[in-house]
Amino acid sequence: MSMSSGGKITEHLSMGILAQHYPLSQIREVLKQECKQSIRVRSLPSEVMVYYLMALGLLMNVSTKEVLRCLVEGLQWLGGAWIQVAGKSAISQARTKLGVGPLKALWDQTAKPLAETGAVGSFYKGYRLMALDGSSMDLPDTLENREHFKKPGGSFEAGFPQLHLSVLVECGPHAVLAMKMGSCRDSENALSGALFGSLKKGMLCLGDRLYGNYNLWEKAKKTEADFLWRMRMDVSLPVDQVLLDGSFLSALYLNAKDRRERKNGLLVRVVEYEVKEVGGEKSNYRLITSLLDPKEHPAKELAQVYVERWEVEGVFDEIKTHLRGKKIVLRSKTPLLVEQEVYGLLLAHRAVRSLMYRAAVKDQIDPDRLSFTHSVNVIRRKLTSESVFSPSMDESSS
């Protein structure tokens, strides 16, 4: 196989994971629900466009037309012989006609926890470890994108409009369970707060210093989940009761007046400790948590558990560097297509991570021990045991 934009045979083979994780029957059902199914045969039927948008996430360094060509060659099971490799204009029109609905519906159906109870690296004393975080992505500098997503402000205007994306991640498998998109001017607290509906009883949600405030904690406590968030050292937290392990009970207050009068406070347990960084420097950490019992959840254990929060940083690295490509902006030139592309990117990431998790379970290891960059090797092994492509697909002839 030859791809003018530098695609590799491993990338071509990776198309098979889309068929494994998102069966054609499921795609067609989603299209039917969203009233987006193809009524008659077209050069770019709706089913193909759904897979195409996920393929864009796997092949970000390849031109849009070459991605379609690669996908068509891999979709033998869908009848690829009659699917034409259309030009950029036809692809854009087909994407616009498809809209966001089918991709969002497919995401809502499939964005579920992956780790089975007790899976290595995924739980703490029965709590499923989750993490919140946000990041930004550069977008094409079009009028529509500038008006909708804005450019970061400051002393000078940034070169590109930016999308802000907040995610809720299952730490062990690196699986994104919920996400919220907005402009770069939208508050990360507001975007992340919109994800709390996906938190369930038995989950322990980890968060960085950005989330340690009264308003977000109040919203978080309305869920049935538990929380372990970092807190800024300059925030006043009165010591109400010192516990046996050195942690203490305190409260978050909306304003200084409530703090002085000790009213309307939100109960928290505070864990403070020091970490020796690389190079010998020391950093002070302060955590607030809803886990109040020091016997059941000792301060030292919570400090160790909090390290898992960095798993969400790894997820953004996988999406923005290894899938999207470092310093590559998204392709879409209108807000609707941007949102559609992001769903495709996250669906592609989930397909890869699902196969990696299955491989980790089989070998009884923490998914962290598997390299995302080299995960295509796992995909190849899966392809040898599962009929994904037509028997006529011969790797040696590609």
Secondary structure, 3 states (H helix, E strand, C coil): CCCCCCCCHHHHHCCHHHHHHCCHHHHHHHHHHCCCCCCCCCCCCHHHHHHHHHHHHHCCCCCHHHHHHHHHHHCHHHCHHHCCCCCHHHHHHHHHHHCCHHHHHHHHHHCCCCCCCCCCCCEECCEEEEEEEEEEEECCCCHHHHHHHCCCCCCCCCCCCEEEEEEEEECCCCEEEEEEEEECCCCHHHHHHCCHHHCCCCEEEEECHHHCCHHHHHHHCCCCCEEEEECCCCCCCCCCEECCCCCEEEEECCCHHHHHHCCCCEEEEEEEEEEECCCCCEEEEEEEECCCCCCCCCHHHHHHHHHHHHHHHHHHHHHHHHHCCCCCCCCCCCHHHHHHHHHHHHHHHHHHHHHHHHHHHHHCCCHHHCCCCCCHHHHHHHHHHCCCCCCCCCHHHC
